[in-house]
């Protein structure tokens, strides 16, 4: 059973998190220093196995008053399918400073069913949202 806590990742954790994120569809080629800075400026949840090794990670970008963006939810391959990702999100949702936020958002290409079970729904009026997107910020060919 995984132990999940709100905590900042260690340098060793960041090595693992970076290796996984650099291969994802949402941040291919992301530099380690960017992962470290993003984690340092976010609320992080970490899942660990019985030996204390990192097996999952999620981070939340928030003003702690009105808004939160859930991102970088990862579970290492041997531990996927055990509910660890949902437990990471639930841990962030239970944060005592975040109970009255007006909006939580996330982006996903393939895990809608996972997040729907946690209360997320499709945005009713997506045309109201806008963004600026740098399609290849890290110079990675898959971006």
C-alpha positions as CSV (number, residue, x, y, z in Angstrom):
1,X,0.0,0.0,0.0
2,X,1.3,3.4,-1.0
3,X,1.9,6.1,1.6
4,X,0.9,9.5,0.2
5,X,1.8,12.9,1.8
6,X,2.0,16.5,0.9
7,X,5.7,17.2,0.6
8,X,8.3,18.7,-1.6
9,X,10.3,16.2,-3.7
10,X,13.9,15.5,-2.7
11,X,16.7,15.8,-5.3
12,X,16.5,12.0,-5.8
13,X,12.8,12.3,-6.3
14,X,13.3,15.1,-8.8
15,X,15.6,12.8,-10.8
16,X,12.8,10.3,-11.1
17,X,10.1,12.8,-11.7
18,X,12.1,14.5,-14.4
19,X,12.9,11.3,-16.2
20,X,9.2,10.4,-16.4
21,X,8.0,13.9,-17.3
22,X,10.6,14.3,-20.0
23,X,8.9,11.4,-21.8
24,X,5.3,12.5,-21.4
25,X,3.1,13.9,-24.1
26,X,2.6,17.2,-22.2
27,X,6.2,18.0,-21.4
28,X,8.6,16.1,-23.8
29,X,12.2,17.1,-23.2
30,X,11.5,19.3,-20.2
31,X,14.8,20.3,-18.5
32,X,15.4,19.1,-15.0
33,X,15.8,22.6,-13.7
34,X,12.3,23.5,-15.0
35,X,10.8,20.5,-13.2
36,X,12.6,21.5,-10.0
37,X,11.4,25.1,-10.2
38,X,7.9,24.0,-11.0
39,X,7.8,21.7,-8.0
40,X,9.3,24.4,-5.7
41,X,6.5,26.8,-6.7
42,X,3.7,24.3,-6.3
43,X,2.0,22.2,-3.7
44,X,3.2,18.7,-4.2
45,X,1.9,15.3,-3.2
46,X,4.1,12.3,-3.3
47,X,3.3,8.5,-3.1
48,X,6.0,6.2,-1.7
49,X,6.2,2.4,-1.4
50,X,6.8,0.6,1.8
51,X,10.6,1.2,1.5
52,X,10.1,5.0,1.0
53,X,10.8,5.0,-2.7
54,X,8.9,7.5,-4.9
55,X,6.2,5.7,-6.9
56,X,3.9,8.7,-7.8
57,X,3.8,12.5,-7.9
58,X,1.3,15.3,-8.5
59,X,1.5,19.0,-8.2
60,X,-1.0,21.8,-7.9
61,X,-0.4,25.4,-9.0
62,X,-2.7,27.6,-6.9
63,X,-3.2,31.1,-5.4
64,X,-4.7,29.2,-2.4
65,X,-7.7,31.5,-2.5
66,X,-9.7,31.1,-5.8
67,X,-8.0,28.8,-8.3
68,X,-6.0,25.6,-8.7
69,X,-4.5,23.9,-11.7
70,X,-3.8,20.2,-11.2
71,X,-0.8,19.0,-13.3
72,X,2.0,16.5,-13.7
73,X,0.1,13.6,-12.1
74,X,2.4,10.6,-12.7
75,X,2.5,7.0,-11.3
76,X,5.5,4.9,-12.1
77,X,4.6,2.0,-14.5
78,X,4.8,-0.9,-12.1
79,X,2.3,0.8,-9.8
80,X,-0.3,2.0,-12.3
81,X,-3.8,0.8,-12.0
82,X,-3.8,0.7,-8.2
83,X,-5.6,4.0,-7.5
84,X,-2.4,5.8,-6.6
85,X,-3.1,8.7,-9.0
86,X,-6.6,9.2,-7.6
87,X,-5.2,9.1,-4.1
88,X,-2.6,11.7,-5.0
89,X,-5.4,14.0,-6.3
90,X,-7.6,13.3,-3.2
91,X,-4.7,14.3,-1.0
92,X,-4.3,17.6,-2.8
93,X,-8.1,18.1,-2.7
94,X,-8.1,17.6,1.1
95,X,-5.4,20.3,1.7
96,X,-6.8,22.5,4.5
97,X,-6.2,25.8,2.6
98,X,-8.0,24.7,-0.6
99,X,-11.5,23.8,0.6
100,X,-13.1,27.0,-0.7
101,X,-11.5,27.4,-4.1
102,X,-13.8,28.6,-6.9
103,X,-12.3,26.5,-9.6
104,X,-10.0,23.5,-10.1
105,X,-8.8,22.7,-13.6
106,X,-6.6,20.2,-15.4
107,X,-5.8,19.0,-18.8
108,X,-5.7,15.4,-19.9
109,X,-5.6,13.6,-23.2
110,X,-6.6,10.1,-22.0
111,X,-7.6,10.0,-18.3
112,X,-11.0,11.7,-18.2
113,X,-12.6,8.7,-16.5
114,X,-10.0,8.9,-13.6
115,X,-10.7,12.5,-13.0
116,X,-14.5,12.3,-13.4
117,X,-14.5,10.0,-10.3
118,X,-12.9,12.8,-8.4
119,X,-15.5,15.4,-9.3
120,X,-14.0,16.9,-12.5
121,X,-16.3,17.5,-15.4
122,X,-15.8,18.9,-18.9
123,X,-15.8,22.6,-19.2
124,X,-19.3,23.7,-20.2
125,X,-18.2,26.7,-22.1
126,X,-14.7,26.0,-23.4
127,X,-14.9,28.9,-25.8
128,X,-14.6,31.2,-22.8
129,X,-11.1,29.9,-22.0
130,X,-8.1,31.2,-23.9
131,X,-4.4,30.4,-23.8
132,X,-1.0,31.2,-25.2
133,X,0.8,28.0,-26.2
134,X,4.5,27.6,-27.0
135,X,4.3,24.3,-28.8
136,X,8.0,23.5,-28.4
137,X,9.5,25.3,-25.4
138,X,12.2,22.8,-24.7
139,X,13.2,22.1,-28.3
140,X,12.2,18.5,-28.2
141,X,11.1,17.0,-31.5
142,X,8.0,15.3,-30.1
143,X,6.5,18.6,-28.8
